[in-house]
Amino acid sequence: MRSYQDLFRTPEFTPLFLSAAAQTAAQTMSGLALGTLVYRATDSPLLSAVSMFGSSLAQVLGATLFLSGSDRLPPRSALTGLSLAFAAGTAVLALPGLPLWAVFAVVLVQGLVASLGGGVRWGLLNEILASGGNDGYLLGRSLFNMMSGVMQITGYGVGGALVALVSPRPSLLLSAALYALAAAAARLGLSRRPPRAAGRPSVAATWRTNGRLWSDRPRRLTYLGLWLPNGLVVGCEALYVSYAPGAAGTLFACAALGMLAGDLTVGRLLPPVPRRRAATPLLLLLAAPYLLFALHPPVPVAACLVALASVGFGASLVQQERLMALTPAELSGHALGLHSAGMLTLQGVSASLAGAVAQVTSPAAAMTALAAASAAVTLALAAAARRTRTVAGAGAGETGEAGEVGDAGERSRPAPAP
């Protein structure tokens, strides 16, 4: 595949894209609304952060129990059912007088549901774009990430306006409607496909495949590079509401704009060789601007800093390309689901950690601390990759440069055939 236009000429790409767009907008609006609702009720940065990102904490449980369903369930039925479950849960969150414990119970259930969704969606995307060659998935995921940036900008803008002018609950109801729209797009637009792998989903199958994916050192370094630096910076984002209660929507929208720019640059503009070397520099860019929050910058300066930092999220495209090159096609959904679940789990842990640190210090101090930790982890993983020697004949020149985060300078097997 040569261009984004080619993607939309690929059968089933458009309905999957539209379903994901509606779901992203719904997640954006509901997260901001729920975080604001909880912060107004409790005046707690910790509880506000956990309400927005706490569902991610349940991803680790889902990844150990349900992830085998990513490749063993019919994709159309799974995506439709998952979106409907989110629609129902978000509608419950909009109920007036819902006690705080019930709010977090719904958030937990949504996290368990979401742990399966990433693997199903990205495995199907990889399957749909398999005929596009090795760069088909990278180009498609780049476009999905840019769409996510646009939907987040729109969602935070509309959601922020609703929260400011009315209340958080209308934003939650609109989010529930968008989830229902995502379910309709999946059900009506996708064809009926068989599961990618044989057998029934089970806890045993999930553990067995997780162990197989994790046992390979190049994949293990790739997963750590995808999860840790990114997750710590999302902990910084979880404090936007408490850092600037009246302008959190602006900060989130600027972060989404920066992410969009990073994905466009990595997915479409960088040639293959520079792209393979870009992971570590991008991850350092992701953390560095947040170090300046130690100076308590005003909102306009903070907005510029978060936009610049978020360009670094483009590193995940480089790392996902590496992950797919190291993974058999029949495990692609599970591998991508493990990436998604682990990433979101670390984001939830980091959001909780950031909220706890902010509770005893300040949001600015907590953001600075997590950014420093992210940069340190990036450098440590890069050092670990440099220590790893080539054990296969392909060499670093084909699969990436030694020393990049998530790239051990080796490959355990040839890239799966398209």
Buried (B, 14 or more C-beta within 10 A) or exposed (E): BEEBEBBEEBEBBBBBBBBBBBBBBBBBBBBBBBBBBBBBEEEBBBBBBBBBBBBBBBBBBBBBBBBBBBBBBBBBBBBBBBBBBBBBBBBBBBEEEBEEEEBBBBBBBBBBBBBBBBBBBBBBBBBBBBEBEBBBBBBBBBBBBBBBBBBBBBBBBBBBEBBEEEBBBBBBBBBBBBBBBBBBBBBEBBEEBEBBBEEEBBEEBBBEBBEBBEEBBBBBBBBBBBBBBBBBBBBBBBBBBBBBEEBBBBBBBBBBBBBBBBBBBBBBEBEEEEBBBBBBBBBBBBBBBBBBBBEBBEBEEBBBBBBBBBBBBBBBBBBBBBBBBBBEBBBBBBBBBBBBBBBBBBBBBBBBBBBBBBBEEBBBBBBBBBBBBBBBBBBBBBEBBBEBEBEEEBEBEEBBBBBBBBBBBBBBEEBBEB
